[in-house]
Amino acid sequence: MNTFLKFPSVFMTCILLAISCKVIAQEEKPNIILIFADDLGIEALKPYGGHSTSTPNIDMLAEEGMLFTHCFANPACSPSRAEIMTGTYPSDNGIKHVLTHFKDNTFLNPNQFKSFANQLKAGGYATAIAGKWNLSYLEKNNTVKDFGFDEYCLWQMYDRNGVKRSRYYQPYFRINNRIVEEDIADRFGPDVMGDFLVDFINRNKEKPFLAYYPSMLVHTPYVHVPGHPEAENSPDKQQLSGPECFPEMLNYLDKNVGRLMKAVQEAGISDNTIFIFCADNGTHGPVKSIFGKDKIEVSGGKMTMTDRGSRVPLIVKWPNKVKSGTKNDDLIELADFLPTICEMASVPLPEQSIRGRSFLPQLLGKKGFPKQWVHVEYKGNRHIRTRDWIYNNKGELIKVNDFGAPENNPEKEGSHKKTREELRNILEQIN
């Protein structure tokens, strides 16, 4: 009898212990805010040596977190967005070019690939995305929820008639599968995105969340931002501005970063929130930045298979985990984000073959397992980039030069045989 009476007590203790452990695990899961800037190379930012722009909030992230000096994307939009979400290369996921034309039926297939949002959602996270999608045309093929996002606020590039719509002034957005146009006609698109994410943070501050902000800024069309005397509330295509607007647009992106930082602080969750800041590719070609100790002029390299096209900022802030004001020189690529984010959140990897490797150990001050090379791809062009060399699928071996200096010409055919053979083998194995 005594044994029988004790059993429910022991049983309930085990249940309560399991519940408490689950609660503790939930409390320990960090919130993750991933900011993915559009068209932003390292030369444009002060923490990397830029002199042409003002970004106090991004600067603060670097001062309070870890700055990676050698992070690489693909040199164009859609391939980078597919890679960062799935941990796979363009050759794996089929997104080798930028989705630009409405008749293009290319899309990232959720039946073949899972994203970090799928994994975190399954692990108990609330998930949201706000900004630019460009992995399918939302009017024809809306795959956002299939990729694990509970809520979304996205610029819809084309309407149902195939007409390209504005992202900044008189924006045309799809918010949770509803076209929103008239209600935001007098608003600046990035402000709508910022409001959406701040609201999401406030509503989900009691549980772990993932907020993915693939910003529309600082992509063309270059426009004057609100507050500028020449800013006009007319559709983007009617704006008559140019790359001289880049600094103010980048500053506006920085303000939105600051809004997210402030929202987290006011919600009382700063200590358990990770900020990750990166970009999808290098700066647009017409933009020129003053860079480095010698203050050289650097032109953007977007859509070029160069460091100017693919070397992007990566800054991570995680209070009490990542040491403030630190730098890391390891080679990082966008495929590394999915395994890193999954490890941060203590959730399993998806079943697809992952090309990336978690850099969480480096964030925590450990050596980890640094990569010896990264992979860069756009359309039919691919290369392996090591510390010293670039080897491409044309068989060219190019010595890496200091960032911003003119790119070197390919080495003479037949030279550096050992290096060529090693890098050729790596590139062939990726096929």
N, C-alpha and C positions, 0 to 999 in steps of 0.2 A: 504493500500500500504506500509505504513511504517512498519507495522507488518510483511508483507510478505518479505520486504527487510531485516528486522532484522533476520528473521528465518535462512537464510543460514549462517549468521554470528554466531549465537548461535550454530547452528548445527556443523559448522566447528570447533568452539571452543571446543565443546564436543569431537569431533573426535580427535583434536590435543591433548586434555587433556588425552584422553584414550591412544593415541599413546605414549605420554610422560611418562605416568605412566608405560606403558609396557616397555619402554626403561629403566626407572629407575629400574623397577623390574629385568630386564635382567642384568643391571649393578650391582645390589646388590647380585645377585646369585653368591655364591663363587665357584671358581674352587676347585675341589676335587682330590687329588692324594692319592690313597690307595695303600700302599706297603705291600704285603703279603709274608713274608719270608717263605722259605721251610725248615722245620725241625730245629726250633730255640726256645729253651726254655729260660726262664728268666736267668738261671744261667750263660749263655754265655755272657751277656751284662753288662758293667760297671755300668750303671745307676741303675741296680737291685742288684748289689753287686758282679758281676763277675770280675775275675782278670786275665783271660787267653787270652783275645783278645783285639784288638785295633779297635774301631769304632767311630772315632771323629765326624762324621756327624750325626750318630744316637744319640750320646751323646748330640750334639747340639740341636737336636729336643727336647730331654728331658729337656734341660736347658731353652729352649724357649717356651715350651709347658707344657702339663699335662701328667704325667706318672700314669697309672693305675696299681696297684699292684696285683689285683686279676682278671685278664682276663683269660677265659677258652675256649679252643677249644676242638674238639674231638681229640683223640690221633693218628689219621692217616689222610692222605692227602685228598682223595676224599670226605669223609663225611664232613670235615671241609669246603672244597671249595663250596660244595652245600649249606651248612648252611649259610655261610657268604653272599652268593649271593641272597638267597631266603628268609632268615629269618625264615626258617623251620628246624625242627630236621631231622636227618637221617631216623627215623621211618616214618616221614611224606613224605619225598621226594624220598625214596627208595634207596638212596646212603648210604648203611651201611658198605661197604667194599671199599678197594682201587682197582681202575681199574688197573690191572696189566697184564692180559693175553689178547691177541688179539681176542681170541674166545669169550670173555665175551661181551655180547650184552647189558649189563646194561648201562643206560645213564640217565642223568637228562632231564626230558621231558619238553620242552618249551611250550607244549600245556596245561600243568597242572600248571606250575609255571612261574612267572615273576621274573626278577632280579632287583637289584637297577639300573642297566644300562637301562633296559626297561623303568623304571619310569623317570629317568633323561633325557633320549632321548626324551620321550614324552613331557617333560617340557622344551625343547629347548636346551639341552646340546649336545655338541659334545662328543662322547664316543669312547674310545679305550682301548684295553687290550694288554699286551705284557708279555710273560713268559710261564707259564705252565698251561694247561687247565685241563686235567684229569677228565673231567665230561662226556666225550664221546670220541671215537676214531675218530679223524678228517678224516681219510681216508674213514671210513665207515659211519660216521654220524656226519657231521659238523653242530653243532647247535649254533655256536658262534654268528652269526648275529641274530638268533632267540631270543637270550638273550639280544639283545639291543646294541651290540657293532658295531659301524660304521666301525671301522678299527681294525685290529688285526695282531699281529706278535707272533706266538706261536710255541713252540717246538712240532713237530709231533712225538709222541712216536714210532709209527709203520708206515712203508711204505705200499704200496698196496699189497705187498707179505707177510705181517705179520712179517717182519724183524724189530727188535728193532733198532732204530737209535740214534745217538749221540745228546747230548744237549750242550756240552761244546766245544770240539774240533771236527772239521769237522762236524758242526751242520746240522741238517735236519729240516728246519722250513717251516711252511705254513704261508705265508704273504698275507693277503687279498685274500685267496682262491687260491694262486699260490704256488706251491712247489718251495722253494729256497734252492739250495744246492751248485751248482758249484760257484755261485757268492760270497758265504761266506765261501768257503772251507778252507781258510787260516785265518779265523777270530775266535775269542773266542765268543761263543754264547751270553753270557751276554752283551758283547759290542754291538752286533747287536740289542739286546732288548733296550739297553740304547739309541742308536742312533734313533731308531724308536720312542721312547717316547719323546725325546728332539725335534725331528722334529714335532711331533704331537702338542706339547705345543707351539712351535713357530708359527705353522700355525693356531692355534686356540686361540691365546692370546687375541683377540678382542671380544670373546664371551665365555660364561661359558663352561667348559669342565670337563669331568671325565676321569682321566687316572688311570686305574687299572693295577698294576704291581705285579702279582703273580710270584715272582722271582723263577727261577730255583735253585738259590743258597740258602742254603748251602747243598743241597741234595747230596747223593752219585750219581755217583762215586766220591770219593775224589781225586782231581787232583791238581797239582801245577798250579797256575794261571800265566798268562803272566807276565814276568818280573822275575820270579823265574828261576835260572840257570838250573833247571832240567825239566822245562816245555817243553812239546813236542807237536807238531801239528800232533798228530796221533789220530785215533778215541778213544772215551772214553774207550771202552772195552780193549784197548791196554795200557792204563795208569797203571803204577805199583806203585801207591801211596796209602796212607791209611788215617786214621783219624788224623794223624799228620798234614794233609793239612787243617784241619778245620779252624784254626785261619786265615790263609791267604785267604781262600775262603770267610770267613765272612768279612774280611777286604775289599775284592773285592766287595762284596755286598754293604758295606758301601760307597765305592767309587761311585757306581752307584746311591746310594741315594744322595750323594753329587752332582752328575751330574744333577739330577732333581732339587735339591735346587738351583744350580747355574743357570740352564735354566730359572727357574721361576724368579729369581732375575734379570737376564739380560733382560728378557721380560718386566720387570717393573710391575709385577702382584703379588709380594710377599704379599702385604697387603690383597689381596682378594683371597688367595690360602690356602686351608686347606691341611696339610699333616697328614695322618694317617698311622702309622706303626704298624704292627701286624705280627703274624705267624700262620701257619696252625696246628702245633702240637709241641710237645717237641723235643729235640735234639736226634739224632740217638744214640742208646745204646753204641757203641764202643767209642764215644767221652766222654772224662772226662774233667770237668772244675773245676777250683778252685773258690770257692764261699763263700761269706759272711765274716763277721768280723773275724770268726775263721778260715777262709781259708780252709774249708773242701773240699774234692774231691767229686764231684757230677757226677754220670754217667747219660747220657741221658736216657729218659724214653719213647721215641717214641713207639707207639703201645702197651703201657701198660696203664691200667686203674688206673693211679696214678696221683698225681700232677705233677710229672716229665714228664709225658706223655701229660698232657693237659693244664698246666698253662703256658701261653705265654705272651710275652711282648705286651703292648698296649700304644702307645705314640701318642698324638695328638697336633699338632701345628696349631694355628689359630690366627694370629696377631690381636691385638686390641679386641679380643673376649675371648681367653683363656689366663688366667694369666700365665706368664712365671714361670717356676721352681716349679710348683705345683704338688701335688700327690693326688690321690684319691684311697681309699681302698674299694670302692663298688664292689660287685660281678658283673662281666660283662661276657656275653657269645657271641659267634659269631652270634647268631640269632638276637642280638641287633643292629648289624651294619646296616641292611637294613632300619629299621625305623629311626635310627639316621641320616643316609645319606639322606634319603628322607626329613626329617625335616630340615636338613641343607640347602637343595636345594629348599625347599618350594614346593615339589611335593607330590601328593597323594600316599598312599600305594597301592600295588597291591591287587587284590581281594582274593588271597589265605589267609588262616588263618595263621597269623603271630605269631610266638612264642616269638619274641623279644620285647624289650621295649627300646625306645630311651633314650640314656644317654646324649643327648644334654644339658638338664638342668644342669647336673653336670659339663659339660665343661664350661658353662657360669657362674659357681660359685654358682649355686643354689643347694638346697638339692635334688630336683627331686623326683623320686620314686624308690629308690634302691631295687634291688631284694634280697630276702632272701635265694635264692638257684639258682644254675645253673644245667643244664642237660648235661651229657657227655655220648657219645655212640660210640661203635665200634663193628661191626659184631653183635653177639648176646648179647653183654654186655652193660648194661646201669646203670648209677647211678645218684643220686641226691647229689650235693655237697653244703653244707651250710658252714657257717664260721667254724664250729667245727666238722661237721660230714660228712661222706660219707655213703649213704645207697644204696646198689645195688640190682639188680633184682634177686640175689641169696638169698636175705633176710639177707645179712650180714651188720652189722653196724660197721663202722670203725672210730675211733677217728683220726681227722686230726692232723698230726705232723708238726713240723717246716719244711719248705721246705729244701730238701737235706738230712734230717735225715732219717734213715730207716723207711719205712712205718709201721704203727702199724698193729698188727694182729686184726682180727675181735673180737668184744666184745663177751662175753659169751651169748649164745642163751637165750633169755628171759629177759636179762638185759635192762635197759633204755626203758621200755615199752612205755612210752608216746612219746619219740622221735621216736622210731621205727614206731609207729602207724601213727604219723604225716607224716613222710617221705614216708612210704609205700603208704599212701593215695595220696600223690603228684605224686609218680611214677606211680601208677595205673591210675590216671586221665589223664596222658600224653598218655597212650596207645590209 
